[in-house]
Amino acid sequence: MTATDSGRVALVTGASRGIGYGIAEALVARGDRVCITGRNEDSLKEAVERLGADRVIGVAGKAHDEAHQDEAIGRTLEAFGRLDYLANNAGTNPVFAPIVDQSPDVARKVFETNVVSALGFAQKAWKAWQKENGGAILNIASIAGISSSPFIGLYGVSKAAMINLTQQLAVELAPSVRANAIAPAVVKTKFAEALYKDNEEAAAAAYPMKRLGVPEDIGGAAAFLLSDQAGWITGQTLVVDGGIFLHAGVG
């Protein structure tokens, strides 16, 4: 192990861009080796090159595809010999409308990608490495999973499920594996662009920090939770929101 090699290995889903990329970037910067996943093979290759092909591999596929989950975990172990950390970031929100107008098919798609895939990756990481060797799991939730969220309600319900999934994993996988979540507010990514693209200044005005989040904000928090420094933290959801929840009270 060199001075710049932490000896730890992570798998980050949905990491060709946005929050997932920010997490992978933070982990690579501290010396971790990382496997990133994403649906678009070209975008994934570009991300690997930016992060450093000597420390990062990419596995293209759909997060809810069990064969893809097996391949991602298998290739991580083949390339790096271990799997200390799992960051479940892959997610979808295909609609922007009230929850009462959503079809069951849309609901199934959202939950399949946002919740079931996270459970699948966690189960497979546990069985493949973490059960015998320990580690940590991080689920990227959302403040939409903590309170009502007009027009992205279905997404919020799925993120609420992810928060409870985190708590369940924390109990069932302890003491060898910790499980935590991060609940971001609006972060400037292509995924969240519809929430701020028409007027970013107005969108940011409600935040005490007077700006929207950036992927690096989440990456730093993720790196902490996926580290020995957070060794006595499990089952928690860290809200990273620029203070927006401070305006949730009366008055």
TAZI-V353658 format. One record per pair of residues at least 24 apart in sequence whose C-alpha atoms are under 10 Angstrom apart, sorted by sequence separation. I is the first residue (numbers start at 1). J is the second residue. D is the distance in Angstrom with one decimal. If there is no record, write none. Layout:
[[I J D] [I J D]]
This chain:
[[4 28 9.7] [5 29 9.7] [6 30 7.0] [7 31 7.5] [8 32 5.2] [9 33 4.8] [10 34 4.8] [11 35 4.7] [12 36 4.9] [13 37 4.8] [14 38 4.7] [15 39 9.5] [16 40 8.1] [24 48 9.8] [28 52 8.4] [31 55 8.5] [32 56 9.0] [33 57 8.6] [34 58 8.6] [35 59 7.3] [36 60 8.4] [37 61 7.0] [38 62 7.0] [39 63 7.9] [55 79 9.8] [56 80 9.6] [90 114 6.8] [91 115 8.4] [115 139 9.5] [139 163 7.8] [159 183 8.6] [187 211 9.5] [188 212 6.5] [189 213 9.0] [217 241 9.5] [4 29 8.8] [5 30 7.8] [6 31 4.8] [7 32 6.5] [8 33 6.5] [9 34 5.6] [10 35 6.3] [11 36 5.9] [12 37 6.5] [13 38 6.6] [14 39 7.6] [16 41 9.0] [25 50 9.1] [26 51 9.8] [37 62 8.5] [38 63 7.7] [55 80 9.2] [63 88 9.3] [89 114 8.3] [90 115 9.5] [114 139 9.8] [141 166 9.5] [186 211 9.6] [187 212 5.8] [188 213 6.0] [189 214 7.5] [217 242 9.6] [4 30 7.4] [5 31 4.5] [6 32 5.4] [7 33 7.7] [8 34 8.7] [9 35 8.0] [10 36 8.5] [11 37 7.9] [12 38 9.3] [13 39 9.7] [14 40 9.8] [16 42 9.3] [17 43 8.0] [21 47 7.6] [25 51 6.4] [37 63 8.0] [63 89 9.5] [64 90 9.2] [88 114 8.8] [91 117 9.0] [114 140 9.3] [115 141 9.7] [139 165 8.8] [140 166 9.8] [186 212 6.1] [187 213 4.2] [188 214 5.3] [189 215 7.5] [4 31 5.3] [5 32 6.3] [6 33 8.1] [16 43 5.9] [17 44 8.3] [21 48 9.7] [24 51 8.0] [25 52 9.6] [28 55 7.3] [63 90 6.5] [64 91 9.7] [88 115 9.3] [90 117 8.3] [91 118 9.2] [114 141 8.9] [139 166 6.9] [185 212 8.0] [186 213 6.1] [187 214 5.1] [188 215 7.2] [213 240 8.5] [3 31 8.5] [4 32 8.7] [5 33 8.0] [15 43 9.6] [16 44 4.9] [28 56 8.0] [62 90 8.9] [63 91 8.3] [89 117 10.0] [90 118 8.1] [138 166 8.0] [185 213 7.2] [186 214 8.5] [187 215 6.6] [213 241 7.3] [2 31 9.3] [15 44 7.8] [16 45 8.1] [17 46 9.7] [88 117 8.4] [89 118 8.2] [137 166 8.4] [184 213 8.0] [187 216 9.6] [212 241 8.3] [213 242 7.0] [14 44 9.3] [16 46 7.8] [17 47 7.2] [21 51 8.8] [88 118 5.6] [184 214 10.0] [187 217 8.6] [211 241 10.0] [212 242 7.2] [16 47 5.4] [25 56 9.9] [37 68 9.2] [87 118 8.8] [88 119 8.9] [184 215 9.9] [187 218 8.6] [211 242 7.4] [15 47 8.0] [16 48 8.0] [24 56 8.9] [37 69 9.4] [86 118 9.5] [137 169 8.7] [209 241 9.0] [210 242 7.8] [212 244 9.8] [15 48 9.6] [88 121 7.7] [137 170 8.8] [184 217 9.1] [208 241 9.5] [209 242 5.3] [210 243 9.2] [87 121 9.2] [88 122 8.3] [136 170 9.4] [184 218 7.4] [207 241 8.1] [208 242 6.4] [209 243 6.6] [210 244 9.5] [37 72 7.4] [86 121 7.9] [87 122 9.1] [183 218 9.2] [207 242 6.0] [208 243 5.4] [209 244 8.3] [36 72 8.3] [86 122 7.3] [137 173 9.9] [182 218 7.8] [206 242 9.6] [207 243 5.9] [208 244 6.5] [35 72 7.5] [85 122 10.0] [136 173 9.5] [146 183 8.3] [206 243 9.0] [207 244 4.8] [208 245 9.4] [35 73 8.6] [135 173 9.8] [136 174 9.9] [145 183 7.8] [204 242 9.4] [206 244 6.7] [207 245 8.5] [208 246 8.1] [86 125 7.4] [134 173 9.1] [141 180 9.9] [142 181 9.0] [143 182 8.8] [144 183 8.1] [145 184 9.9] [182 221 7.9] [205 244 9.7] [206 245 9.8] [207 246 8.7] [208 247 8.6] [35 75 8.3] [36 76 9.3] [85 125 8.7] [86 126 9.6] [134 174 9.1] [135 175 9.8] [136 176 8.4] [137 177 7.3] [138 178 8.5] [139 179 7.8] [140 180 8.8] [141 181 6.2] [142 182 7.0] [143 183 5.1] [144 184 8.6] [182 222 7.5] [204 244 9.3] [206 246 9.9] [207 247 8.3] [35 76 6.0] [84 125 8.8] [114 155 8.3] [134 175 8.3] [135 176 6.7] [136 177 5.1] [137 178 6.2] [138 179 5.8] [139 180 6.4] [140 181 5.6] [141 182 5.6] [142 183 3.8] [143 184 5.8] [144 185 7.8] [181 222 8.7] [206 247 8.0] [16 58 8.6] [34 76 7.9] [35 77 9.6] [83 125 7.2] [84 126 9.7] [116 158 9.7] [131 173 7.7] [134 176 4.6] [135 177 4.9] [136 178 4.6] [137 179 4.6] [138 180 5.0] [139 181 4.5] [140 182 5.1] [141 183 4.7] [142 184 4.9] [143 185 5.6] [144 186 9.7] [180 222 9.4] [15 58 9.0] [33 76 9.3] [82 125 10.0] [83 126 9.2] [111 154 8.9] [115 158 6.5] [119 162 8.8] [130 173 9.0] [131 174 9.6] [133 176 7.4] [134 177 5.1] [135 178 6.6] [136 179 5.7] [137 180 6.4] [138 181 5.3] [139 182 6.5] [140 183 6.3] [141 184 7.0] [142 185 6.4] [143 186 8.7] [152 195 9.9] [182 225 9.1] [16 60 9.6] [35 79 9.0] [86 130 9.7] [110 154 7.6] [111 155 8.3] [114 158 6.4] [115 159 7.6] [118 162 8.0] [122 166 10.0] [131 175 9.9] [132 176 8.0] [133 177 8.7] [134 178 8.3] [135 179 9.0] [136 180 8.0] [137 181 8.3] [138 182 7.5] [139 183 8.8] [140 184 7.8] [141 185 9.7] [142 186 8.7] [181 225 8.6] [11 56 9.7] [13 58 9.8] [34 79 9.8] [35 80 9.1] [64 109 9.4] [83 128 8.3] [84 129 7.7] [85 130 8.5] [110 155 6.8] [113 158 9.3] [114 159 7.3] [115 160 9.5] [116 161 9.8] [131 176 7.0] [132 177 9.7] [180 225 7.2] [9 55 9.6] [10 56 9.6] [11 57 9.5] [12 58 9.7] [13 59 9.3] [14 60 9.5] [33 79 9.6] [34 80 8.6] [82 128 9.0] [83 129 6.1] [84 130 6.7] [111 157 8.8] [112 158 9.3] [115 161 6.9] [116 162 9.1] [119 165 7.6] [123 169 9.4] [130 176 7.6] [131 177 7.5] [179 225 8.9] [180 226 8.9] [9 56 9.7] [11 58 9.6] [13 60 9.8] [14 61 9.5] [33 80 7.4] [64 111 9.6] [65 112 9.4] [82 129 6.7] [83 130 7.0] [107 154 6.9] [110 157 9.5] [111 158 5.8] [114 161 9.0] [115 162 5.8] [118 165 8.8] [119 166 9.2] [122 169 8.4] [126 173 8.2] [130 177 6.8] [178 225 9.1] [179 226 9.2] [13 61 9.9] [14 62 9.0] [35 83 9.5] [64 112 6.1] [65 113 9.1] [69 117 8.3] [73 121 8.2] [81 129 9.5] [82 130 8.8] [106 154 8.9] [107 155 8.7] [110 158 7.0] [111 159 8.9] [114 162 7.6] [115 163 9.6] [118 166 9.7] [178 226 8.9] [13 62 9.6] [14 63 7.7] [33 82 9.8] [34 83 9.1] [63 112 8.8] [64 113 5.4] [69 118 9.8] [72 121 9.1] [84 133 7.9] [85 134 9.1] [86 135 8.3] [87 136 8.6] [88 137 7.7] [89 138 8.4] [90 139 9.4] [91 140 8.8] [110 159 9.8] [116 165 9.7] [5 55 9.4] [13 63 7.3] [33 83 9.5] [63 113 6.4] [64 114 8.4] [70 120 9.4] [74 124 9.7] [83 133 8.9] [84 134 6.9] [85 135 5.7] [86 136 6.5] [87 137 5.9] [88 138 6.2] [89 139 6.4] [90 140 8.3] [91 141 9.3] [99 149 9.7] [101 151 9.9] [107 157 9.6] [111 161 8.8] [115 165 8.1] [119 169 8.9] [123 173 9.9] [126 176 10.0] [180 230 9.9] [34 85 9.1] [35 86 9.6] [36 87 9.6] [39 90 9.5] [62 113 8.4] [63 114 8.7] [64 115 8.9] [65 116 10.0] [66 117 8.1] [69 120 7.4] [70 121 8.3] [73 124 7.5] [74 125 9.5] [77 128 8.6] [82 133 8.8] [83 134 9.1] [84 135 4.5] [85 136 5.0] [86 137 4.8] [87 138 4.6] [88 139 4.8] [89 140 5.2] [98 149 9.2] [99 150 8.4] [100 151 9.9] [102 153 9.7] [107 158 8.8] [111 162 9.4] [122 173 10.0] [126 177 8.4] [32 84 9.8] [34 86 9.8] [37 89 9.7] [38 90 7.8] [64 116 6.9] [65 117 7.6] [69 121 6.1] [73 125 6.8] [77 129 8.5] [83 135 7.7] [84 136 6.5] [85 137 5.8] [86 138 6.2] [87 139 5.9] [88 140 6.1] [89 141 8.1] [98 150 6.6] [99 151 7.1] [102 154 7.9] [178 230 9.1] [32 85 9.7] [37 90 8.5] [63 116 9.2] [64 117 4.5] [68 121 9.7] [69 122 9.7] [72 125 9.9] [83 136 9.4] [84 137 8.6] [85 138 7.8] [86 139 8.3] [87 140 7.5] [88 141 9.1] [97 150 7.8] [98 151 4.7] [99 152 7.4] [100 153 9.1] [178 231 7.8] [180 233 7.6] [181 234 9.0] [184 237 9.9] [187 240 9.8] [63 117 5.7] [64 118 8.1] [66 120 7.3] [70 124 7.3] [74 128 8.3] [96 150 8.9] [97 151 4.3] [98 152 7.0] [99 153 5.4] [100 154 9.1] [177 231 9.6] [178 232 8.4] [179 233 8.3] [180 234 5.5] [181 235 7.6] [182 236 8.3] [183 237 6.4] [184 238 8.3] [185 239 7.9] [186 240 9.5] [187 241 8.7] [62 117 9.1] [63 118 8.1] [64 119 9.6] [65 120 9.1] [66 121 8.5] [69 124 7.7] [70 125 9.2] [73 128 7.8] [96 151 5.1] [97 152 6.5] [98 153 6.5] [99 154 5.6] [178 233 7.2] [179 234 5.3] [180 235 5.0] [181 236 6.2] [182 237 5.3] [183 238 6.0] [184 239 5.9] [185 240 6.5] [186 241 7.4] [187 242 9.9] [13 69 9.6] [64 120 7.8] [69 125 9.2] [73 129 9.4] [95 151 8.2] [96 152 5.7] [97 153 7.9] [98 154 8.1] [99 155 9.0] [178 234 5.1] [179 235 5.6] [180 236 5.0] [181 237 4.5] [182 238 4.7] [183 239 4.7] [184 240 4.7] [185 241 4.5] [186 242 9.1] [63 120 9.0] [64 121 8.9] [95 152 7.4] [96 153 8.6] [97 154 8.8] [99 156 9.8] [122 179 9.6] [175 232 9.9] [177 234 8.7] [178 235 7.4] [179 236 7.7] [180 237 5.9] [181 238 6.2] [182 239 5.9] [183 240 6.0] [184 241 5.3] [185 242 7.5] [63 121 8.5] [66 124 9.5] [70 128 9.6] [94 152 9.5] [95 153 9.7] [96 154 9.1] [99 157 9.4] [178 236 9.7] [179 237 9.4] [180 238 7.9] [181 239 8.6] [182 240 6.9] [183 241 7.6] [184 242 8.8] [185 243 9.0] [186 244 9.6] [13 72 9.2] [93 152 7.6] [95 154 8.7] [96 155 9.3] [175 234 9.5] [182 241 9.8] [185 244 7.6] [12 72 9.8] [93 153 9.8] [94 154 9.9] [95 155 8.8] [174 234 8.6] [185 245 8.9] [11 72 8.0] [93 154 8.1] [94 155 8.9] [174 235 9.9] [11 73 7.7] [93 155 5.9] [10 73 10.0] [24 87 9.1] [92 155 7.8] [93 156 9.5] [170 233 9.5] [171 234 8.5] [23 87 8.2] [91 155 9.1] [170 234 5.8] [171 235 7.4] [11 76 7.4] [93 158 9.8] [169 234 9.2] [170 235 4.9] [10 76 8.3] [23 89 9.1] [92 158 9.9] [169 235 7.6] [170 236 8.6] [9 76 8.2] [20 87 8.2] [91 158 9.7] [167 234 8.0] [168 235 7.7] [9 77 9.0] [20 88 8.5] [21 89 9.5] [91 159 9.5] [166 234 8.7] [167 235 4.5] [20 89 5.8] [166 235 5.9] [167 236 7.2] [10 80 9.5] [19 89 7.4] [20 90 7.6] [165 235 9.2] [166 236 7.7] [167 237 8.8] [9 80 7.0] [18 89 9.7] [19 90 9.3] [164 235 8.7] [166 237 8.2] [8 80 9.0] [9 81 8.4] [10 82 8.6] [11 83 7.2] [15 87 9.5] [163 235 8.6] [164 236 9.8] [7 80 9.4] [8 81 9.8] [9 82 6.3] [10 83 5.8] [11 84 8.4] [12 85 8.3] [13 86 8.2] [14 87 9.2] [15 88 9.5] [163 236 8.4] [164 237 9.6] [8 82 7.7] [9 83 5.2] [10 84 5.9] [11 85 6.3] [12 86 6.1] [13 87 6.4] [14 88 7.8] [15 89 7.4] [88 162 9.9] [163 237 6.9] [7 82 9.3] [8 83 7.5] [9 84 5.3] [10 85 4.4] [11 86 4.9] [12 87 4.7] [13 88 5.4] [14 89 5.5] [15 90 7.5] [8 84 6.0] [9 85 6.3] [10 86 5.7] [11 87 6.2] [12 88 6.2] [13 89 5.2] [14 90 4.1] [7 84 9.4] [8 85 7.9] [9 86 8.8] [10 87 7.5] [11 88 8.3] [12 89 6.8] [13 90 5.2] [14 91 7.3] [12 90 8.4] [13 91 9.0] [140 218 9.1] [140 222 9.0] [139 222 9.4] [138 222 7.3] [138 223 9.7] [138 225 7.4] [137 225 8.7] [138 226 7.2] [136 225 8.1] [137 226 7.3] [136 226 6.1] [135 226 8.3] [136 227 8.0] [146 237 9.8] [85 177 9.3] [87 179 9.8] [135 227 8.9] [136 228 9.4] [84 177 9.2] [85 178 9.6] [86 179 9.4] [87 180 9.7] [88 181 9.2] [89 182 9.9] [135 228 9.4] [146 239 9.5] [85 179 9.9] [87 181 9.2] [136 230 9.7] [143 237 9.8] [136 231 9.2] [142 237 9.4] [143 238 9.8] [135 231 9.8] [138 234 9.8] [141 237 8.2] [142 238 9.7] [143 239 7.0] [94 191 9.9] [137 234 9.4] [138 235 9.8] [140 237 9.2] [141 238 9.4] [142 239 8.0] [143 240 8.5] [93 191 8.3] [96 194 8.8] [136 234 8.9] [138 236 9.9] [139 237 8.9] [140 238 9.7] [141 239 9.2] [142 240 8.9] [143 241 7.7] [147 245 9.7] [92 191 8.1] [93 192 9.2] [96 195 9.6] [138 237 9.5] [142 241 9.2] [146 245 10.0] [91 191 9.1] [143 244 9.6] [147 248 9.6] [143 245 8.5] [13 117 9.8] [13 118 9.0] [13 121 9.1] [11 121 9.5] [11 125 9.2] [20 140 9.0] [19 140 8.8] [10 135 9.6] [9 135 9.7] [10 136 9.4] [11 137 9.7] [12 138 9.3] [8 135 9.4] [10 137 9.5] [87 222 8.3] [87 226 8.6] [85 225 9.9] [86 226 8.5] [85 226 6.5] [84 226 8.8] [85 227 8.8] [84 227 9.7] [19 184 9.7] [19 187 7.9] [18 187 8.4] [19 188 8.9] [18 188 7.8] [19 189 7.3] [18 189 5.1] [19 190 9.9] [17 189 8.0] [18 190 7.0] [19 191 9.3] [17 190 8.4] [18 191 7.6] [17 191 9.4] [18 192 9.3] [26 215 9.8] [25 215 9.5] [26 216 7.6] [25 216 8.3] [26 217 9.9] [22 214 8.4] [23 215 7.5] [24 216 9.9] [26 218 9.2] [27 219 7.9] [22 215 4.8] [23 216 7.3] [26 219 5.5] [27 220 8.7] [30 223 8.6] [19 213 9.9] [21 215 7.4] [22 216 5.2] [23 217 9.1] [25 219 7.3] [26 220 6.3] [29 223 9.8] [19 214 7.9] [20 215 7.8] [21 216 8.8] [22 217 8.0] [23 218 6.7] [24 219 7.3] [25 220 9.4] [26 221 9.3] [27 222 8.5] [28 223 9.7] [18 214 8.3] [19 215 4.6] [20 216 9.8] [22 218 6.9] [23 219 3.9] [26 222 8.1] [27 223 6.0] [18 215 5.8] [19 216 7.6] [21 218 10.0] [22 219 4.8] [23 220 7.3] [26 223 6.3] [27 224 9.5] [17 215 8.9] [18 216 9.1] [19 217 8.8] [20 218 8.8] [21 219 8.1] [22 220 8.2] [23 221 8.6] [24 222 9.3] [25 223 9.5] [26 224 9.7] [19 218 6.6] [20 219 7.9] [23 222 6.3] [24 223 8.8] [27 226 8.7] [18 218 9.8] [19 219 7.1] [22 222 9.2] [23 223 7.0] [27 227 9.7] [22 223 9.9] [20 222 9.9] [19 222 10.0] [10 226 8.9] [8 227 9.4]]
